[in-house]
């Protein structure tokens, strides 16, 4: 499920691409969706500032990442799919919800809320990375998620305050690293690269919540995808 195109006002493109690569490697068939709604605003990514005179549509912008093969989120149902995954990017906090503005008092897009609740009720896994775990924390009471560390640590975790907001939303935050580290065996993916809430079948990984090398983010996302696919039982 995408939220636009571009980290500051939509989907984080590297995260979306990494998810798609790992899903492809895992043999999954993929369909992309996005809500057919206006973006909260448009950011000039070269300046990091709002482009006041512009307006864009989340579905239309997400189609850039999907290479045109995308459907309205209203068409997404649990009967057609085994799992759902949400990349991060500020679009998750601006277009899929109002978290960027309202914090713990945020509202979630009605179709996003429906999808999360439907997959949860059906016992089908939900994967989220970067800032998007706030969606699960808001909608699925008591869900265990991670956005990484709870302290900034000199700028390494610039969005560490999100962990506190997750707790205020009713979720449980679990401190995790961005990727597996010095793994002796692949079971450590569950401990380092991701958090797996086995009760709720919610799998999360910090991704770009951490200032680190791109390959580490790519590997952490791979661990998330691998655990999502594992939870499908297929």
C-alpha positions in Angstrom: 0.0 0.0 0.0 1.6 3.2 -1.2 1.1 6.8 0.0 2.5 8.9 -2.9 6.0 9.2 -4.4 8.8 10.8 -2.4 9.9 10.6 1.2 8.8 14.0 2.4 5.2 13.9 1.1 4.6 10.3 0.0 6.2 6.8 -0.1 9.9 6.4 0.6 10.9 5.1 -2.8 13.9 3.1 -1.6 11.8 1.3 0.9 9.1 0.5 -1.7 11.7 -0.8 -4.1 13.4 -2.9 -1.4 10.1 -4.5 -0.5 9.3 -5.3 -4.1 12.7 -6.8 -4.6 12.5 -9.0 -1.6 8.9 -10.1 -2.4 10.0 -11.0 -5.9 12.9 -13.0 -4.5 10.5 -14.7 -2.2 8.3 -15.8 -5.1 5.3 -13.6 -4.1 2.8 -12.2 -6.6 2.2 -8.5 -5.9 -0.5 -6.0 -6.5 0.0 -2.3 -5.5 -2.7 0.0 -4.1 -3.1 3.5 -2.9 -5.9 5.7 -1.6 -7.5 7.9 -4.3 -7.3 11.1 -2.2 -5.4 14.4 -2.4 -2.0 14.7 -0.7 -1.8 16.7 2.4 0.7 18.9 0.6 3.5 18.8 -2.0 7.1 19.1 -1.0 9.9 20.4 -3.3 12.4 17.6 -2.5 15.3 19.7 -3.7 14.6 22.4 -1.1 12.7 20.4 1.5 10.0 23.0 1.5 6.3 23.0 0.6 5.4 23.9 -3.0 2.5 26.2 -2.1 0.9 26.3 -5.6 0.8 22.6 -6.2 -1.6 19.8 -5.4 -1.3 16.1 -6.2 -3.3 12.9 -5.9 -1.9 10.0 -3.8 -3.0 7.3 -6.2 -1.7 9.2 -9.3 1.7 9.8 -7.6 1.9 6.2 -6.3 1.5 5.0 -9.9 5.0 6.3 -10.6 6.4 3.7 -8.3 4.0 1.0 -9.5 5.0 1.6 -13.1 1.3 2.3 -13.7 0.1 -1.0 -12.4 -1.9 0.2 -9.4 -5.5 0.2 -8.0 -7.5 2.3 -5.6 -7.2 1.1 -2.1 -11.0 0.8 -1.9 -10.6 -2.4 -4.1 -8.2 -4.2 -1.7 -9.8 -7.2 0.0 -8.5 -10.0 2.2 -10.0 -12.6 -0.1 -7.6 -11.7 -2.9 -4.4 -11.5 -0.9 -2.4 -13.4 1.7 -0.7 -10.4 3.4 -0.4 -6.6 3.2 2.7 -4.5 3.5 3.0 -0.7 4.1 6.3 1.1 3.2 7.2 4.2 5.1 7.9 7.7 4.1 6.1 10.8 5.4 3.1 10.0 3.3 2.2 7.3 5.8 1.9 10.1 8.4 0.5 12.7 6.1 -1.7 10.9 3.5 -2.6 7.6 5.1 -3.1 9.3 8.5 -2.8 12.7 10.2 0.0 11.6 12.5 2.4 14.2 11.2 0.1 16.9 12.3 -1.9 15.4 15.2 0.4 12.9 16.8 -1.3 10.6 19.3 -4.7 12.2 18.4 -4.3 11.3 14.7 -7.0 9.9 12.5 -6.3 7.1 10.0 -7.7 7.2 6.4 -10.9 5.1 6.5 -9.7 2.7 3.8 -6.4 2.2 5.5 -8.1 1.5 8.8 -10.5 -0.9 7.0 -7.6 -2.8 5.4 -5.7 -3.1 8.7 -8.7 -4.3 10.6 -9.8 -6.7 7.8 -6.4 -8.4 7.5 -6.0 -8.6 11.3 -9.5 -10.2 11.7 -8.7 -12.6 8.9 -5.4 -13.6 10.7 -3.3 -12.5 7.7 0.1 -10.9 8.3 0.7 -7.2 8.1 4.2 -5.8 7.4 5.1 -2.2 8.1 8.4 -0.3 8.0 9.9 3.1 9.0 7.1 5.4 10.3 4.2 3.3 9.0 4.0 1.1 12.2 2.1 4.1 13.8 -0.8 3.0 11.7 -1.0 -0.4 13.4 -0.4 1.1 16.8 -3.4 3.4 16.2 -5.8 0.9 14.7 -4.8 -2.4 16.3 -5.0 -1.9 20.1 -2.0 -3.4 21.9 -0.1 -4.3 18.8 3.7 -4.7 19.3 5.8 -2.7 16.8 9.2 -1.2 16.4 10.5 2.1 14.9 14.0 1.3 16.2 15.4 3.1 19.3 13.8 5.3 21.8 16.7 7.8 22.1 18.3 9.9 19.4 21.8 8.8 20.2 23.5 11.8 18.7 21.3 11.9 15.6 21.6 8.3 14.6 17.8 7.9 15.4 16.4 11.3 14.5 12.8 10.3 14.9 13.2 8.4 18.2 10.3 10.4 19.7 7.9 8.3 17.6 8.4 5.5 20.0 6.8 7.5 22.8 3.9 8.4 20.5 3.3 4.7 19.7 2.9 4.1 23.4 0.4 7.0 23.7 -1.5 5.5 20.7 -2.0 2.3 22.7 0.7 0.2 21.1 3.7 -1.5 22.6 7.1 -0.3 21.4 10.0 -2.8 21.1 13.6 -1.5 20.7 15.3 -3.0 17.7 18.3 -2.4 15.4 17.7 -1.5 11.8 19.1 -4.8 10.5 20.6 -8.2 11.5 24.0 -7.9 13.0 26.6 -10.6 13.1 24.0 -13.3 12.7 25.0 -16.8 13.7 21.8 -18.1 12.1 18.9 -16.6 10.3 16.6 -17.0 13.4 18.3 -13.8 14.6 16.3 -11.8 12.0 13.4 -12.0 14.4 15.6 -10.4 17.1 17.6 -7.7 15.3 16.2 -6.8 11.9 12.5 -6.9 12.7 10.0 -7.3 15.5 7.4 -10.0 15.0 4.2 -9.7 16.9 3.1 -13.3 16.6 -0.2 -12.8 18.3 -1.4 -10.1 15.9 0.8 -11.2 12.9 2.3 -7.7 12.7 5.9 -7.5 11.4 7.8 -4.2 11.6 11.3 -2.9 10.9 12.9 0.6 11.4 14.3 1.2 7.9 15.0 4.9 7.4 14.1 5.8 11.0 17.8 5.2 11.4 20.6 7.2 9.8 22.7 4.4 8.4 23.9 2.8 5.3 21.4 1.9 2.6 22.3 -1.8 2.4 21.5 -2.2 6.1 18.1 -0.7 5.5 17.7 -3.0 2.5 18.6 -6.1 4.6 16.3 -5.1 7.5 13.4 -4.7 5.1 14.3 -8.1 3.7 14.0 -9.6 7.1 10.6 -8.0 7.5 9.4 -9.4 4.2 10.8 -12.9 4.9 8.9 -13.0 8.2 5.7 -11.7 6.6 5.9 -14.5 4.0 6.6 -17.0 6.6 3.5 -16.0 8.6 1.3 -16.7 5.5 2.1 -20.4 5.9 2.7 -20.7 2.1 
